[in-house]
């Protein structure tokens, strides 16, 4: 599978009929001149702000499912069976040289191969850097892209946003703006100083002069914010006007998913939106706890090392900043004043990271399921326990892979935004990772997750703000308690409220609760927050 992921992209594109040319250190094609191929392994298309590897290229440009893309590449390398050719208008050429293919272990079926590749891809897609709360940053990203398309400074701005976006942006500080809050601040930052190619780090390079320019923009430009309900929980439409000219960018379903770019009545880019599905991302339906457990115990850590190293470095740094600085309600410091046990330190450091992030700290965070708070919650407590137990770096990687994938699995049926607090999923994931570090097997991990969800699955999300920190501490505490319960022979049983038999069934119950059961709750929270 390493061979599949490391497919030589220039050779693949040549075989698909593209005219590939080299420009300095990069490759591009005559057909898509905004695409850049780096190190012959990864691509990025600047006109759409998307990129990936050979698998994602076939998914994006040939409408292949994840298994179909993998099967095609296995065939291309001469190792798969019964794979149909890619449907393409270009003449396919025979590849002259084949990279040696390493077979998976004996008796491994294709489903397991697909799951392995999918889980590596999911970690790479979900664990990406972001500066500040991701919803205002998504607004800044859309605004920066619209400003790039407009090509001049706008004199008027209209922002249409779903209720859940408004909820999550209302009370949080936008980084690099001198502590400004809200949608206008996020959009102004993106217009004035945003670099759309950086996506969720779009305003990471703001200068002091830029901050003054953002302030002036807010004082001198009309920015209209409108609540829209087009049937999408996650929707952002930013329209910039300059005289009779305009540029519009629409994002739907997840933070970097641009589905429309329009200028002066001309559609520059548009992709079909299939409801609230996350088109363009690896299929999450392959996630289940048994396969996650198999993956974290068998994965070649080189496949996930770079992704997890970045999560460790970024998230630990902001946790330390939170402990050392004066942010929000300083929940991390309050917890440490109570006692110094490893369990309290795990909660305190996670809380401290969120303390800093919710209150304007300009350090980036590696997110999970679209959320920086969830990225902190799912990783920092596991790092604390790894330090306490002095485990190897490889063991930490496997524990983090478990915690991250467990959290993503829980969030998948719920969606990116809802009235269900995402810290709950991340805290249960952290509990799973901690159970692994403490020597637990699959049963210990499964019961930890079920117990944790039984304890805190009723916490609501009322937007991003300093009180998220207390919810994070409670969720991590539930994860740790869930594991300790099982060690003492205690557990919650099927029929206890929403608890049901089996960890996967429990996760599906919670997903149903968060997605369907809490729709009206979310609407009432939004009404309270925006005064409807």
Kinemage of the C-alpha trace (Angstrom):
@kinemage 1
@onewidth
@group {chain A} dominant
@subgroup {mainchain}
@vectorlist {calphas} color= white
{ca unk a 1} P 0.000 0.000 0.000
{ca unk a 2} L 3.004 2.289 0.488
{ca unk a 3} L 3.722 1.782 -3.210
{ca unk a 4} L 0.181 2.818 -4.107
{ca unk a 5} L 0.335 5.972 -2.006
{ca unk a 6} L 3.782 6.824 -3.403
{ca unk a 7} L 2.793 6.435 -7.045
{ca unk a 8} L 4.917 8.583 -9.347
{ca unk a 9} L 2.381 11.221 -10.360
{ca unk a 10} L 4.101 12.553 -13.510
{ca unk a 11} L 4.308 8.997 -14.851
{ca unk a 12} L 0.703 8.295 -13.889
{ca unk a 13} L -0.535 11.457 -15.596
{ca unk a 14} L 1.455 10.691 -18.742
{ca unk a 15} L -0.162 7.249 -18.828
{ca unk a 16} L -3.560 8.948 -18.577
{ca unk a 17} L -2.812 11.106 -21.617
{ca unk a 18} L -1.808 14.378 -19.970
{ca unk a 19} L 1.001 16.504 -21.413
{ca unk a 20} L 3.270 16.809 -18.395
{ca unk a 21} L 5.960 19.460 -18.238
{ca unk a 22} L 8.562 20.362 -15.666
{ca unk a 23} L 8.848 23.890 -14.237
{ca unk a 24} L 11.821 24.182 -11.901
{ca unk a 25} L 11.300 21.784 -9.008
{ca unk a 26} L 7.680 21.141 -9.890
{ca unk a 27} L 5.652 19.447 -12.601
{ca unk a 28} L 2.436 20.700 -14.177
{ca unk a 29} L 0.277 19.792 -17.171
{ca unk a 30} L -0.797 21.634 -20.283
{ca unk a 31} L -4.409 20.649 -19.582
{ca unk a 32} L -4.438 21.953 -15.991
{ca unk a 33} L -1.800 24.648 -15.723
{ca unk a 34} L -2.775 25.559 -12.130
{ca unk a 35} L -1.776 22.113 -10.865
{ca unk a 36} L 1.640 21.618 -9.264
{ca unk a 37} L 3.233 18.249 -8.494
{ca unk a 38} L 5.852 18.264 -5.762
{ca unk a 39} L 8.414 15.506 -5.134
{ca unk a 40} L 6.606 13.490 -7.845
{ca unk a 41} L 4.202 12.244 -5.142
{ca unk a 42} L 1.766 15.025 -4.147
{ca unk a 43} L -0.332 17.455 -6.180
{ca unk a 44} L -2.074 20.728 -5.472
{ca unk a 45} L -4.455 22.620 -7.766
{ca unk a 46} L -4.365 26.304 -6.861
{ca unk a 47} L -7.474 27.232 -8.830
{ca unk a 48} L -9.541 25.055 -6.486
{ca unk a 49} L -7.411 25.038 -3.348
{ca unk a 50} L -7.323 21.226 -3.233
{ca unk a 51} L -4.605 18.604 -3.421
{ca unk a 52} L -3.495 15.143 -2.370
{ca unk a 53} L -1.822 12.024 -3.708
{ca unk a 54} L -2.464 9.607 -6.571
{ca unk a 55} L -5.566 8.171 -4.897
{ca unk a 56} L -7.196 11.562 -4.367
{ca unk a 57} L -6.287 12.586 -7.941
{ca unk a 58} L -8.293 9.677 -9.358
{ca unk a 59} L -11.135 10.379 -6.921
{ca unk a 60} L -11.307 14.085 -7.817
{ca unk a 61} L -10.771 14.045 -11.578
{ca unk a 62} L -12.112 10.604 -12.539
{ca unk a 63} L -15.015 10.297 -10.074
{ca unk a 64} L -13.623 7.098 -8.592
{ca unk a 65} L -14.548 5.833 -5.163
{ca unk a 66} L -11.679 5.202 -2.760
{ca unk a 67} L -11.654 1.393 -3.396
{ca unk a 68} L -11.860 1.956 -7.168
{ca unk a 69} L -8.919 4.355 -7.088
{ca unk a 70} L -6.812 1.961 -5.013
{ca unk a 71} L -7.725 -0.963 -7.262
{ca unk a 72} L -6.793 1.014 -10.371
{ca unk a 73} L -3.394 1.944 -8.937
{ca unk a 74} L -2.758 -1.635 -7.885
{ca unk a 75} L -3.479 -2.639 -11.476
{ca unk a 76} L -1.258 0.142 -12.787
{ca unk a 77} L 1.561 -1.277 -10.676
{ca unk a 78} L 0.735 -4.734 -12.017
{ca unk a 79} L -0.534 -6.267 -8.796
{ca unk a 80} L -4.349 -6.096 -8.645
{ca unk a 81} L -6.913 -8.459 -10.100
{ca unk a 82} L -9.886 -7.794 -12.340
{ca unk a 83} L -9.623 -4.019 -12.197
{ca unk a 84} L -11.444 -2.075 -14.898
{ca unk a 85} L -9.491 0.719 -16.595
{ca unk a 86} L -10.122 4.306 -15.607
{ca unk a 87} L -12.775 5.931 -17.766
{ca unk a 88} L -10.978 8.795 -19.484
{ca unk a 89} L -11.338 10.766 -22.672
{ca unk a 90} L -7.586 10.612 -23.134
{ca unk a 91} L -5.689 7.749 -24.733
{ca unk a 92} L -4.111 5.624 -22.000
{ca unk a 93} L -0.466 4.795 -22.549
{ca unk a 94} L 1.264 1.724 -21.206
{ca unk a 95} L 3.596 2.507 -18.319
{ca unk a 96} L 7.126 1.563 -19.309
{ca unk a 97} L 8.667 1.151 -15.857
{ca unk a 98} L 6.926 -0.212 -12.786
{ca unk a 99} L 7.917 0.542 -9.219
{ca unk a 100} L 8.419 -2.699 -7.237
{ca unk a 101} L 5.298 -3.547 -5.276
{ca unk a 102} L 5.454 -4.845 -1.710
{ca unk a 103} L 2.734 -7.398 -1.061
{ca unk a 104} L 0.711 -7.102 2.152
{ca unk a 105} L 1.048 -9.843 4.783
{ca unk a 106} L -0.281 -13.259 3.892
{ca unk a 107} L -4.039 -13.859 4.071
{ca unk a 108} L -4.874 -10.161 3.992
{ca unk a 109} L -7.966 -9.555 1.865
{ca unk a 110} L -8.655 -6.532 -0.308
{ca unk a 111} L -11.022 -5.019 2.271
{ca unk a 112} L -8.223 -4.856 4.799
{ca unk a 113} L -5.897 -3.274 2.240
{ca unk a 114} L -8.533 -0.662 1.460
{ca unk a 115} L -9.102 -0.008 5.171
{ca unk a 116} L -5.371 0.453 5.770
{ca unk a 117} L -4.998 2.960 2.949
{ca unk a 118} L -8.230 4.720 3.948
{ca unk a 119} L -7.167 5.140 7.573
{ca unk a 120} L -3.794 6.625 6.578
{ca unk a 121} L -5.598 8.973 4.195
{ca unk a 122} L -8.208 9.951 6.798
{ca unk a 123} L -5.507 10.876 9.302
{ca unk a 124} L -3.722 13.017 6.714
{ca unk a 125} L -6.950 14.758 5.669
{ca unk a 126} L -8.334 15.377 9.150
{ca unk a 127} L -5.156 16.196 11.088
{ca unk a 128} L -4.206 19.468 9.418
{ca unk a 129} L -2.936 22.738 10.887
{ca unk a 130} L -5.273 25.642 11.582
{ca unk a 131} L -4.786 28.961 13.306
{ca unk a 132} L -7.597 29.944 15.636
{ca unk a 133} L -11.137 28.608 15.780
{ca unk a 134} L -11.809 26.882 12.461
{ca unk a 135} L -15.188 28.480 11.654
{ca unk a 136} L -13.909 32.101 11.610
{ca unk a 137} L -10.848 30.841 9.760
{ca unk a 138} L -13.096 29.213 7.148
{ca unk a 139} L -14.795 32.596 6.731
{ca unk a 140} L -11.401 34.277 6.348
{ca unk a 141} L -10.441 31.629 3.775
{ca unk a 142} L -13.591 32.222 1.724
{ca unk a 143} L -13.092 35.991 1.926
{ca unk a 144} L -9.427 35.758 0.926
{ca unk a 145} L -10.326 33.602 -2.077
{ca unk a 146} L -13.092 36.023 -3.096
{ca unk a 147} L -10.682 38.965 -2.788
{ca unk a 148} L -8.185 37.137 -4.990
{ca unk a 149} L -10.880 36.578 -7.622
{ca unk a 150} L -12.211 40.159 -7.428
{ca unk a 151} L -8.697 41.506 -7.928
{ca unk a 152} L -9.257 44.814 -6.147
{ca unk a 153} L -10.304 46.096 -2.738
{ca unk a 154} L -14.075 45.713 -2.219
{ca unk a 155} L -16.244 48.587 -1.108
{ca unk a 156} L -19.051 46.351 0.197
{ca unk a 157} L -19.236 42.828 1.652
{ca unk a 158} L -22.173 40.462 2.129
{ca unk a 159} L -21.779 37.305 4.208
{ca unk a 160} L -24.454 34.620 4.169
{ca unk a 161} L -23.915 32.002 6.862
{ca unk a 162} L -25.804 29.068 8.311
{ca unk a 163} L -26.880 29.286 11.935
{ca unk a 164} L -24.209 26.892 13.154
{ca unk a 165} L -21.493 29.046 11.572
{ca unk a 166} L -22.895 32.160 13.246
{ca unk a 167} L -23.070 30.269 16.544
{ca unk a 168} L -19.440 29.178 16.374
{ca unk a 169} L -18.018 32.556 15.359
{ca unk a 170} L -19.994 34.964 17.544
{ca unk a 171} L -17.943 34.785 20.744
{ca unk a 172} L -14.462 33.671 19.723
{ca unk a 173} L -11.400 35.867 19.157
{ca unk a 174} L -9.976 35.885 15.630
{ca unk a 175} L -6.179 35.489 15.827
{ca unk a 176} L -3.862 38.158 14.431
{ca unk a 177} L -6.538 40.885 14.692
{ca unk a 178} L -5.646 42.427 18.066
{ca unk a 179} L -8.429 40.475 19.803
{ca unk a 180} L -11.330 41.263 17.475
{ca unk a 181} L -14.340 38.928 17.538
{ca unk a 182} L -17.049 37.876 15.140
{ca unk a 183} L -17.812 37.370 11.463
{ca unk a 184} L -16.911 40.907 10.241
{ca unk a 185} L -13.464 40.648 11.851
{ca unk a 186} L -12.791 37.228 10.321
{ca unk a 187} L -13.894 38.327 6.855
{ca unk a 188} L -11.965 41.592 7.029
{ca unk a 189} L -8.802 39.743 8.031
{ca unk a 190} L -9.165 37.394 5.077
{ca unk a 191} L -9.770 40.245 2.605
{ca unk a 192} L -6.975 42.492 3.828
{ca unk a 193} L -4.227 40.024 4.733
{ca unk a 194} L -5.354 36.511 3.788
{ca unk a 195} L -3.335 34.099 1.677
{ca unk a 196} L -5.889 31.580 0.360
{ca unk a 197} L -3.235 29.042 -0.655
{ca unk a 198} L -2.592 28.520 3.068
{ca unk a 199} L -6.205 27.414 3.609
{ca unk a 200} L -6.829 27.114 7.390
{ca unk a 201} L -3.631 29.058 8.083
{ca unk a 202} L -4.920 31.789 5.780
{ca unk a 203} L -4.210 34.639 8.232
{ca unk a 204} L -1.024 33.237 9.759
{ca unk a 205} L 1.214 35.860 8.108
{ca unk a 206} L -0.540 39.032 9.273
{ca unk a 207} L 1.788 41.960 10.029
{ca unk a 208} L 1.244 44.873 12.460
{ca unk a 209} L 0.513 47.063 9.440
{ca unk a 210} L -2.079 44.511 8.300
{ca unk a 211} L -3.788 44.660 11.702
{ca unk a 212} L -4.186 48.432 11.339
{ca unk a 213} L -5.499 47.928 7.811
{ca unk a 214} L -8.047 45.386 9.076
{ca unk a 215} L -9.257 47.905 11.643
{ca unk a 216} L -9.592 50.612 8.987
{ca unk a 217} L -11.437 48.234 6.678
{ca unk a 218} L -13.994 47.495 9.404
{ca unk a 219} L -14.447 51.206 10.044
{ca unk a 220} L -14.854 52.227 6.408
{ca unk a 221} L -16.580 49.311 4.641
{ca unk a 222} L -20.103 48.001 4.885
{ca unk a 223} L -20.161 44.328 5.967
{ca unk a 224} L -23.634 42.805 5.994
{ca unk a 225} L -24.123 39.440 7.737
{ca unk a 226} L -27.226 37.397 6.908
{ca unk a 227} L -28.506 34.176 8.442
{ca unk a 228} L -29.419 31.697 5.698
{ca unk a 229} L -30.932 28.241 5.837
{ca unk a 230} L -30.436 26.365 2.575
{ca unk a 231} L -30.596 22.974 4.269
{ca unk a 232} L -26.881 22.857 5.130
{ca unk a 233} L -25.570 22.855 8.684
{ca unk a 234} L -22.248 24.181 7.413
{ca unk a 235} L -22.530 26.895 4.763
{ca unk a 236} L -20.629 30.104 4.048
{ca unk a 237} L -21.167 32.455 1.101
{ca unk a 238} L -18.947 35.523 0.872
{ca unk a 239} L -19.713 38.090 -1.844
{ca unk a 240} L -17.429 41.072 -2.400
{ca unk a 241} L -18.539 44.089 -4.427
{ca unk a 242} L -16.534 46.828 -6.114
{ca unk a 243} L -18.790 49.140 -8.075
{ca unk a 244} L -20.680 46.985 -10.570
{ca unk a 245} L -18.246 44.094 -10.230
{ca unk a 246} L -18.515 41.255 -7.708
{ca unk a 247} L -16.863 37.986 -6.708
{ca unk a 248} L -18.572 35.197 -4.796
{ca unk a 249} L -17.178 32.139 -2.993
{ca unk a 250} L -19.297 29.431 -1.385
{ca unk a 251} L -18.106 26.793 1.109
{ca unk a 252} L -20.346 23.886 2.126
{ca unk a 253} L -20.117 20.932 4.542
{ca unk a 254} L -16.520 21.325 5.673
{ca unk a 255} L -14.063 24.137 6.204
{ca unk a 256} L -12.065 24.109 2.953
{ca unk a 257} L -14.732 22.717 0.621
{ca unk a 258} L -15.158 25.502 -1.933
{ca unk a 259} L -18.062 24.487 -4.174
{ca unk a 260} L -18.575 27.738 -6.108
{ca unk a 261} L -16.406 30.561 -7.406
{ca unk a 262} L -18.270 33.190 -9.422
{ca unk a 263} L -17.314 36.578 -10.848
{ca unk a 264} L -19.606 39.053 -12.575
{ca unk a 265} L -22.141 36.424 -13.564
{ca unk a 266} L -19.545 33.937 -14.829
{ca unk a 267} L -19.068 30.596 -13.050
{ca unk a 268} L -15.311 30.101 -12.684
{ca unk a 269} L -15.604 26.910 -10.653
{ca unk a 270} L -18.524 24.839 -9.445
{ca unk a 271} L -18.926 21.349 -8.089
{ca unk a 272} L -22.107 19.466 -7.357
{ca unk a 273} L -23.151 19.301 -3.702
{ca unk a 274} L -24.703 15.981 -2.703
{ca unk a 275} L -26.608 16.963 0.423
{ca unk a 276} L -24.433 17.049 3.521
{ca unk a 277} L -22.022 14.378 2.286
{ca unk a 278} L -18.344 15.296 2.326
{ca unk a 279} L -17.426 14.843 -1.323
{ca unk a 280} L -13.698 14.940 -1.999
{ca unk a 281} L -12.692 13.332 1.296
{ca unk a 282} L -11.869 9.691 1.897
{ca unk a 283} L -14.921 7.554 2.606
{ca unk a 284} L -15.347 7.373 6.393
{ca unk a 285} L -17.803 4.459 6.175
{ca unk a 286} L -14.863 2.044 6.431
{ca unk a 287} L -14.312 3.143 10.046
{ca unk a 288} L -15.176 0.680 12.815
{ca unk a 289} L -13.522 -0.069 16.120
{ca unk a 290} L -12.252 -3.575 15.233
{ca unk a 291} L -10.512 -2.333 12.084
{ca unk a 292} L -9.185 0.738 13.887
{ca unk a 293} L -7.704 -1.566 16.509
{ca unk a 294} L -6.180 -3.794 13.806
{ca unk a 295} L -4.784 -0.741 12.017
{ca unk a 296} L -3.080 0.864 15.013
{ca unk a 297} L -1.399 -2.416 15.913
{ca unk a 298} L -0.140 -3.190 12.399
{ca unk a 299} L 0.440 0.179 10.747
{ca unk a 300} L 3.931 0.977 9.522
{ca unk a 301} L 4.481 4.079 11.644
{ca unk a 302} L 6.402 5.711 8.809
{ca unk a 303} L 3.030 6.078 7.053
{ca unk a 304} L 1.636 8.252 9.864
{ca unk a 305} L 4.754 9.632 11.545
{ca unk a 306} L 4.876 13.028 9.813
{ca unk a 307} L 1.189 13.699 10.465
{ca unk a 308} L 1.393 12.763 14.148
{ca unk a 309} L 4.732 14.475 14.771
{ca unk a 310} L 3.126 17.729 13.686
{ca unk a 311} L 0.141 17.118 15.957
{ca unk a 312} L 2.424 16.417 18.911
{ca unk a 313} L 4.596 19.499 18.310
{ca unk a 314} L 1.804 21.993 17.604
{ca unk a 315} L -0.717 20.912 20.210
{ca unk a 316} L 1.774 20.471 23.015
{ca unk a 317} L 3.198 23.923 22.280
{ca unk a 318} L -0.189 25.642 22.613
{ca unk a 319} L -0.954 23.652 25.778
{ca unk a 320} L 2.272 24.921 27.318
{ca unk a 321} L 1.428 28.455 26.197
{ca unk a 322} L -1.924 28.152 27.927
{ca unk a 323} L -0.331 27.064 31.197
{ca unk a 324} L 2.305 29.786 31.070
{ca unk a 325} L 0.065 32.646 29.910
{ca unk a 326} L -3.125 34.319 31.061
{ca unk a 327} L -5.943 33.137 28.802
{ca unk a 328} L -9.700 32.999 29.294
{ca unk a 329} L -10.770 31.526 32.615
{ca unk a 330} L -7.398 29.764 33.061
{ca unk a 331} L -9.096 26.403 33.643
{ca unk a 332} L -5.807 24.583 33.113
{ca unk a 333} L -4.192 26.460 35.984
{ca unk a 334} L -7.240 25.967 38.204
{ca unk a 335} L -7.079 22.223 37.679
{ca unk a 336} L -3.355 22.071 38.447
{ca unk a 337} L -3.980 23.973 41.684
{ca unk a 338} L -6.200 21.092 42.820
{ca unk a 339} L -3.670 18.246 42.551
{ca unk a 340} L -0.775 17.004 40.419
{ca unk a 341} L -1.915 13.486 39.518
{ca unk a 342} L -1.391 12.319 35.960
{ca unk a 343} L -5.157 12.312 35.381
{ca unk a 344} L -5.457 15.930 36.507
{ca unk a 345} L -2.427 16.958 34.460
{ca unk a 346} L -3.962 15.332 31.383
{ca unk a 347} L -7.151 17.347 31.856
{ca unk a 348} L -5.277 20.523 32.760
{ca unk a 349} L -2.958 20.541 29.763
{ca unk a 350} L -5.807 19.894 27.329
{ca unk a 351} L -7.816 22.674 28.997
{ca unk a 352} L -4.833 25.016 28.858
{ca unk a 353} L -4.462 24.498 25.123
{ca unk a 354} L -8.094 25.424 24.617
{ca unk a 355} L -7.780 28.330 27.090
{ca unk a 356} L -5.119 29.779 24.793
{ca unk a 357} L -6.854 28.947 21.524
{ca unk a 358} L -10.258 30.384 22.490
{ca unk a 359} L -8.697 33.602 23.751
{ca unk a 360} L -6.581 34.678 20.805
{ca unk a 361} L -3.298 32.752 21.059
{ca unk a 362} L -1.693 32.884 17.627
{ca unk a 363} L -0.073 29.448 17.714
{ca unk a 364} L -1.465 26.934 15.206
{ca unk a 365} L -3.244 23.743 16.223
{ca unk a 366} L -3.533 20.416 14.416
{ca unk a 367} L -7.266 19.824 14.241
{ca unk a 368} L -9.433 16.706 14.385
{ca unk a 369} L -12.819 16.469 12.613
{ca unk a 370} L -12.560 20.123 11.633
{ca unk a 371} L -12.029 21.382 15.191
{ca unk a 372} L -8.952 22.669 16.972
{ca unk a 373} L -10.476 22.008 20.383
{ca unk a 374} L -11.118 18.418 19.380
{ca unk a 375} L -7.568 18.167 18.029
{ca unk a 376} L -6.195 19.348 21.374
{ca unk a 377} L -8.523 17.120 23.406
{ca unk a 378} L -7.747 13.974 21.469
{ca unk a 379} L -3.963 14.421 21.606
{ca unk a 380} L -2.687 16.362 24.619
{ca unk a 381} L -3.991 13.990 27.360
{ca unk a 382} L -2.447 11.048 25.484
{ca unk a 383} L 0.879 12.901 25.317
{ca unk a 384} L 0.720 13.551 29.077
{ca unk a 385} L 0.200 9.850 29.811
{ca unk a 386} L 2.936 8.873 27.355
{ca unk a 387} L 5.382 11.162 29.174
{ca unk a 388} L 4.298 9.787 32.555
{ca unk a 389} L 4.773 6.181 31.458
{ca unk a 390} L 7.950 6.922 29.476
{ca unk a 391} L 6.760 4.908 26.473
{ca unk a 392} L 8.558 4.754 23.138
{ca unk a 393} L 7.781 7.228 20.383
{ca unk a 394} L 6.316 4.394 18.304
{ca unk a 395} L 3.918 3.480 21.107
{ca unk a 396} L 2.823 7.119 21.320
{ca unk a 397} L 2.170 7.158 17.564
{ca unk a 398} L -0.048 4.088 17.839
{ca unk a 399} L -1.937 5.524 20.823
{ca unk a 400} L -2.514 8.796 18.980
{ca unk a 401} L -3.667 6.990 15.856
{ca unk a 402} L -6.189 5.155 18.040
{ca unk a 403} L -7.432 8.284 19.814
{ca unk a 404} L -7.707 10.299 16.598
{ca unk a 405} L -9.476 7.628 14.556
{ca unk a 406} L -11.836 6.803 17.430
{ca unk a 407} L -12.858 10.461 17.667
{ca unk a 408} L -13.273 10.791 13.886
{ca unk a 409} L -15.372 7.621 13.824
{ca unk a 410} L -17.696 9.040 16.475
{ca unk a 411} L -18.015 12.403 14.725
{ca unk a 412} L -18.717 10.958 11.270
{ca unk a 413} L -22.452 10.248 11.764
{ca unk a 414} L -22.929 13.513 13.702
{ca unk a 415} L -21.337 15.907 11.208
{ca unk a 416} L -18.924 18.802 11.583
{ca unk a 417} L -21.332 21.123 13.414
{ca unk a 418} L -24.305 20.301 15.623
{ca unk a 419} L -25.734 20.922 19.084
{ca unk a 420} L -23.652 17.968 20.295
{ca unk a 421} L -20.341 19.003 21.879
{ca unk a 422} L -17.474 17.560 19.845
{ca unk a 423} L -15.228 17.484 22.903
{ca unk a 424} L -17.241 14.461 24.066
{ca unk a 425} L -16.101 12.409 21.075
{ca unk a 426} L -12.531 13.632 21.470
{ca unk a 427} L -12.500 12.890 25.216
{ca unk a 428} L -13.692 9.328 24.591
{ca unk a 429} L -10.991 9.025 21.919
{ca unk a 430} L -8.376 10.251 24.390
{ca unk a 431} L -9.640 7.668 26.891
{ca unk a 432} L -9.108 4.954 24.261
{ca unk a 433} L -5.556 6.143 23.624
{ca unk a 434} L -4.809 6.278 27.349
{ca unk a 435} L -6.199 2.761 27.821
{ca unk a 436} L -3.817 1.541 25.101
{ca unk a 437} L -0.833 3.283 26.717
{ca unk a 438} L -1.703 1.627 30.025
{ca unk a 439} L -1.577 -1.822 28.445
{ca unk a 440} L -5.254 -2.237 27.644
{ca unk a 441} L -6.455 -4.505 24.860
{ca unk a 442} L -9.448 -4.193 22.577
{ca unk a 443} L -11.978 -4.970 25.317
{ca unk a 444} L -10.541 -2.316 27.610
{ca unk a 445} L -10.599 0.253 24.789
{ca unk a 446} L -14.146 -0.611 23.690
{ca unk a 447} L -15.550 -0.429 27.217
{ca unk a 448} L -13.688 2.817 27.876
{ca unk a 449} L -15.421 4.441 24.911
{ca unk a 450} L -18.873 3.129 25.858
{ca unk a 451} L -18.499 4.194 29.494
{ca unk a 452} L -17.238 7.653 28.560
{ca unk a 453} L -20.092 8.269 26.139
{ca unk a 454} L -22.629 7.118 28.721
{ca unk a 455} L -21.301 9.744 31.136
{ca unk a 456} L -21.070 12.934 29.039
{ca unk a 457} L -22.998 12.465 25.789
{ca unk a 458} L -25.563 15.099 26.843
{ca unk a 459} L -23.200 18.097 26.702
{ca unk a 460} L -24.453 20.689 24.215
{ca unk a 461} L -22.451 22.918 21.873
{ca unk a 462} L -23.353 26.589 22.240
{ca unk a 463} L -20.570 27.877 20.031
{ca unk a 464} L -16.861 28.451 20.386
{ca unk a 465} L -15.915 30.484 23.456
{ca unk a 466} L -13.900 30.191 26.716
{ca unk a 467} L -16.402 27.875 28.440
{ca unk a 468} L -15.532 25.168 25.881
{ca unk a 469} L -12.502 24.608 28.087
{ca unk a 470} L -14.559 23.311 31.010
{ca unk a 471} L -16.364 20.908 28.689
{ca unk a 472} L -13.028 19.611 27.427
{ca unk a 473} L -11.878 18.931 30.987
{ca unk a 474} L -15.132 17.078 31.720
{ca unk a 475} L -14.856 15.010 28.535
{ca unk a 476} L -11.262 13.982 29.226
{ca unk a 477} L -12.245 13.136 32.796
{ca unk a 478} L -15.026 10.899 31.448
{ca unk a 479} L -12.550 9.136 29.161
{ca unk a 480} L -10.182 8.439 32.040
{ca unk a 481} L -13.035 7.411 34.365
{ca unk a 482} L -14.426 5.119 31.667
{ca unk a 483} L -11.139 3.223 31.603
{ca unk a 484} L -10.774 3.113 35.394
{ca unk a 485} L -14.318 1.749 35.682
{ca unk a 486} L -13.475 -1.197 33.465
{ca unk a 487} L -10.276 -1.898 35.398
{ca unk a 488} L -12.369 -2.159 38.566
{ca unk a 489} L -14.871 -4.497 36.927
{ca unk a 490} L -17.522 -1.820 36.535
{ca unk a 491} L -19.387 -0.752 33.420
{ca unk a 492} L -22.664 0.615 32.090
{ca unk a 493} L -24.905 -2.014 30.532
{ca unk a 494} L -27.146 -2.184 27.488
{ca unk a 495} L -30.513 -0.662 28.330
{ca unk a 496} L -29.036 1.976 30.657
{ca unk a 497} L -30.454 4.983 28.820
{ca unk a 498} L -28.933 5.165 25.330
{ca unk a 499} L -26.280 2.577 26.184
{ca unk a 500} L -26.475 -0.455 23.930
{ca unk a 501} L -24.453 -3.614 23.468
{ca unk a 502} L -21.247 -3.222 21.493
{ca unk a 503} L -19.044 -0.183 21.002
{ca unk a 504} L -20.009 0.308 17.343
{ca unk a 505} L -23.722 0.176 18.159
{ca unk a 506} L -23.166 2.679 20.974
{ca unk a 507} L -21.353 5.047 18.615
{ca unk a 508} L -24.236 4.780 16.135
{ca unk a 509} L -26.716 5.607 18.915
{ca unk a 510} L -24.761 8.693 19.881
{ca unk a 511} L -24.453 9.676 16.217
{ca unk a 512} L -28.217 9.473 15.858
{ca unk a 513} L -28.656 11.546 19.009
{ca unk a 514} L -26.237 14.239 17.835
{ca unk a 515} L -27.405 14.434 14.216
{ca unk a 516} L -31.155 13.882 14.392
{ca unk a 517} L -32.198 14.117 18.017
{ca unk a 518} L -30.543 17.478 18.671
{ca unk a 519} L -31.669 19.359 15.557
{ca unk a 520} L -34.293 21.366 17.435
{ca unk a 521} L -31.858 21.927 20.289
{ca unk a 522} L -29.410 23.430 17.823
{ca unk a 523} L -32.100 25.703 16.391
{ca unk a 524} L -33.061 26.963 19.844
{ca unk a 525} L -29.424 27.618 20.755
{ca unk a 526} L -28.957 29.594 17.531
{ca unk a 527} L -32.103 31.636 18.244
{ca unk a 528} L -30.807 32.481 21.706
{ca unk a 529} L -27.409 33.507 20.387
{ca unk a 530} L -28.486 35.629 17.414
{ca unk a 531} L -31.657 37.038 18.942
{ca unk a 532} L -34.159 35.503 16.516
